[in-house]
């Protein structure tokens, strides 16, 4: 943090404009928030230059304001960690840099205990897409945006953090995406195109740079350094676990007994998280790739080539009694689809329930369409501008969950599922 006097002393160094196509670019490429809890949040400002003084002013509903000033680091990032916030409170903020108009944003802290909330979830958009779908998502006033991968399609195959930096800048510079990211906090895990080349796994040459870039540029919950982007957090009484299906994945050509989607460390972490979530009324597992592949178990897609690990995890979920209290959110496949548990059970336990957990796919926000996996109780809808909404109503006793598939601002009637726990 720096004083105003020191900030003013740095201004002459900022007088050299950044040029693009002969016009001056905005100094700030974008702003996004994440790692929200009942008492804190992280806001990251991505600038196009180092040593830029950035002023963050956060205002509560009562009008009380707190101001911080940071210099951007060598990557042009100013990361503000907020603490001491009030639970279930809407905060507004402005980000200011010398010579430019302030940038507005906001977020709502989570409740500490039973609460109702809205999550939007989706994946897959062209790099820097300015699609109106992001405006439709923002207008739903979500408490959280769960991004399930393919934030960009740069397919980076070289070990250069700068390449990822440019990709994040291009995404955050989109006017429609930027407005969404500044209105709701993000919980983001990658898939292949934003982690490395198409269909990439742990052998990706860009793996070290991808992990380092995520650490530097993305507001995220605590995660193991250099071990992946898997993380967990709680909203009210609901536990979220987000897995990383790329950076520890073994190639499909590995011997069957050695194949893994998650890697040993992440798999052990996931099992520990599921065990610790035993008292939660609802567990949300963000798993980016198709879980259900019963339509063709010989496919190369999704979890089919990693069926031993899938069965182990399904047995764990069954053993812990979480089957009817777990919902999986997935992307990758450019479609909407919901399974109510009819097809998702892969447990081989003698006492395993016949039905599995609920699975919801939501994509593409802005990409061509594809279908993968299945079958699903609510069959695939393949179109552009698609995402999902999850509304949780928790009054302290019963918990009601409603999933709704969306195309733009339009709810799709046959892509809806509601149940009460």
N, C-alpha and C positions, 0 to 999 in steps of 0.2 A: 504494500500500500504506500502511496506517496502523498505528500501535502499538496495543496493548491499552488503554493509558491514553486515547488519543484515541477509541478505539472506545467506551469506557464513557461518555465525555463526550457522545456522540451519542445515547445511549439515551433521554433524555427526549423527543426529537423523534419517537421511534417509538411513543409511547404512544397516539397517536390511531389507533384501529383502522380498517381498511378494511371497509366494510359492504356486504353483498350479501344482498338479501332478508331484511334484519333480522339476519343472522348475520355474524360476523366471518370474513372470508376469510383463508386462509393468506397470509402475507406473500410467500412465494416461489411464483410461478405454476408454475415448472418448471425442470428442469435437463437439459441434454443435452451430449454430447461429440461431437467431430469432429476433422478435420484430424490424425488419428493417423498417425504415421510409426513408424520403428523406434526413435526416440529422443524423441518428443514427442507432445503432444496439446493440444487446446483444450477447456476446459470453460466453458460459458456458463450463468450463473445469471440467470434472468429474475424480477425482483422486481416488486411492484406499486407501489414507491415509490423515489424517488431517495435518495441518501445513507444507504443501509442498510449497516451493516457486515456483510460476509459472510466467514465463515471457511471455507476449504477445507483439509481435511486429507487428504493422499494417502499411502497405506501400501503398501509393497512386500511380496512374499511372505515376505521375511526379517524383517518387522516394523518395518523402518526407516520413519519417518514424516517428512513435510515439511508444514509449515503456512504458509499465506498468508492475509492478511486484506486485503480490498479494500472500498471503498465503492462502492455501485452508482452509475452515472452518471445523467444526467438522464432516461434512458429506463428506469431501474431495472435495468440490466444490469451484472453483474460478470463480466468476461471474463478467465479465468485461462489463460495460455499456459505450458504445462509443457515443460521441456526437460531434457536430461541423463538421460533414462530408459533402462532396459535393454531391448534388443530382445527380442521374443517373451516378454513378461512380463505377467502379470496384476496390475493395480493396483486397489486399492479406494480409495474416497474417501468422505468425509462432507462435507456442506454444512450449516453452522450459521448461524442468524440469531437475534438476541435474542428470548427468550421462546417459541421454537418448537422442536419436536423436530428433531434432526438428520435429514437426508435422505441415504440411502445410494446409492452407485452404483459402477460399475466399468467398466474397459475393458482390452483386451489390446493391447499395442504389436505392431507388425508385425515380421516377421523381416527381417534384412538378408541376403538371399540365398535359396536354395531353401527352400521351406516349404510345408506343406499348411495350408489354411484354408477356412473356410466363410463364404459371403456369403448373406444373405437379401435378396430384392429384391421390391418391390411398389409399388403406387400406388393412389390414389383411395380416400379415406375421408371420410365425412361430418365436418363440422367438430366437433371435440371427441368423436368417436366413442369409446365405451368398449367396443367389440366384444371378445369373447373371442379373436378371431383374433390380437390383439397378444400375448396371453398365450401362445398356441401358438407364435408366432414367437420369443418370448423363450426358451421352454423348449428350443429347438434350439441354444442357446448359440452364436450366430454371432459371428464376429470383426468383422463389418461389416454394417450395414443400409444398402443402397442404396435410397433413396427416389426414385422416378421421377416425382414430381409429383402435384399435387392433394392436397397435405397438408391443405388445407381447401377449402371450397366457398363462400367469401365473395363471390367475383366482384366484387372491389372496383373501382369505376369512378371513384373520386375520388382526387386526389393528396394523400393524407393518411397520413403514416407511422403515426399513431396507430391508424388502422383496421387496418393490418397487425399492429401491436403487440397489439391485442386478439385478433386471429385466432391469433397464435402462443401467446398466453396460454391461449386456450381449448383449443387442441390439447394443449399441455403439461400442462394441468390434468387431462386424462383419466387416470384411475387406471391403465388397462391400457396406454395409450400411454406414459405417464410411466415406468412400470416397464420397458418395452422400451427407451426412449431412455436410461435410466440404466444399462442392463445391457450395451449395445453402442454403439459409436460410429456416427454417422450420416454418410453422404455423400448430400447432397440437392440435386437440381435440380428446378425447378418445371415445371409445365405451365400450362394456361390459367386454371383456376379459382383457383389460389393466386397467380397473377401479375397477373391483371386480370379483365375480364369473360369470359364464355364465348366460346371461339374467338378469343381476343384475339391481337394481333400488336404490332408496334412502335408502332402508333398509339394504344395504350391510354392513356387520360388518367392512369392511376395508375402508369405506367411509372417515373417518377423516384422515387416513394415506394416502389414495390416493390423497386427496386434498393437504395435506401438502407436500407430495413428489413431486407433480407437481410443487408447488411453489418453492421448493428448487432446483430441478434438471433440469427443462425445461425452455429454453429461451422463454418468452411469452410476449404478449402485456399486458397492464394494465387490471386487472380483479378484481372483488370484492373478498376480502379475505374471505375464508371459505364458499363462496356462489356458487361455481361452477367454471368451466374453460371457460365460455363463454367470448368472447372478439371480438373487432372490429378494423379494420384498413383500410387504404386507399392506393391503388397503383395507382399512376397517378390521374385519375379522377374516378376510380372504387372503390366502397365501398364494403368491405368484412365484413360479420357478421358470426361468428362461434358460434354455439350453443352447449350446453352440454345436451345430451339426456339421461343421466344416473343418475347423482348425485341428481337431484331433482324430478325424475320421481316417480309417485305414482304407487303402484302395480295395475295390471290389475283387481284384485279382489275388488278394491275400488268401492263404488257406482259411477255410471256413471257420475253424476253431479260433483263429486270430483276428477275424474281422470285427471291427467295432465302429459304430457311428460316433460314439462319444469319447472313447478313450477311457482307460482304467480310472484315472483321477477324477474325471468329470462324472463317470458312472457312479463311483463311490460317493461323490458329493451329492448327486441326485437322490440316491437311496437315503442318505442321511437327511436330506431336506424333506423327503416324503415321510420318513419316520417322525421327524420333528413336527410335521404338519398334521399329525394325527388328531389334534383337537380342533382343527379349523373346520368350520362348516362347509367350506368350499375351497378346493385347490385348483388353480389354473396353471396348466403346464403349456408354456409356449414352446412348441416344437415345430421348426420351420418346414419340415419335409413330410410327405405322406406316410402316415402310420398304417392305414388300411390298404392292403394290396391283394386282397383275396380274389379279385377278378382275374389276376394273373400273377401268381407267386413266383413265376420265373422272370418277372420284369427286372430291369436294372434300376428302376426308379424307387425312391423312398427307402423304407426299412426292409423291403423284401430281401436284398442281399445280406442283411444283418439280422436275420430272423432269430438266431440264437440269443442275441442281446435283447431283441424285442420281447421274446418270450420270458427272459429273465426279469425284465422290467414289468411286464404284465403280471407275472407271478408275485413280484414285490408289491404292486398296487393291490392285488387281490388279498395277499397275506395281511396287509395293513388295513383292510376294510375300506379302502378309498375308492373303489370302483364307482359307486353311485354318488360320490362327492367330488369327482374330478372331471374337469372339462379341458380338452386339448384344443388350442388355437394353432392353426397351421397356415402356411403360405405356399410358396414355390410353384405349385400348380396354379395356372392362370384361370381360376374358376371360383365360383361359389359352390359349396356343398356342405351338408350337415349329415352326420350320422348320430342317431339317438342311442347308440349302443348295440344296435342290431348286428353290426358287422365288425365291431372294433375289438372284440375279445380275442386275445391271443394267449391267455393264461392256460397252463396245463395242470394246475393244482386240482386235486380230487374234489375239493369243495368250492372251486371257482364258480362264481355266478355265471349263468348262461349268457347274459348280456354284458357288454363292456361299458366303457365310459363314453361320454359325449365327445364328438370330434366336430370341429367347425373349420372349414377352409374359407379364406377370404382373399381374393385377388382376381384380376390385376387392377391396381389403381390406374395405371396408364401403360399398357403393353398389349401385345397381341395375345390371343387366347390359346390356351391348351387345357387338356384334362389329363389327370393322372390318378392312379389308385382306384379305390372303390371295391365293391359297390357301396353306395351310401343310401340311407333311408330317405334322405331328401336329395334327389339326384342332381348332378352337376348343372350349373348354368354358366355358360361361357360367353362373357361379353366384357367390354371395357368399362372403366369407371366404377369398379366394384370394390366393396369393402364390407366389414361386418360391424355390428353394434352389439355389445353385451351390457344389458342393464341388470344390476344386482339390487334387490330390495331386501334389506336386512333390518328387521325390527327387534332383533335381540333373541328371537325364538326361531320362527320359521324363516328360511331364506328362499326367495324366489329368483330364478335366473331366466332371463329372456334373451335369446339370440335372434338377431334379425339381419338377413342379408340385404344389402343396399346396392342400388345402381344410381349413382349421383345422389339426388335428394329423394329418390323413390324407393320405398320399402317393397321388396318382392314377396308377395303373399305366400308362395310355396317354399320360401326359404326362411321359415320361422319355426322356432322351437321354444317352448316355455315349460318349466318344471319347478316343483317346490321341494325343498329339502326339509 
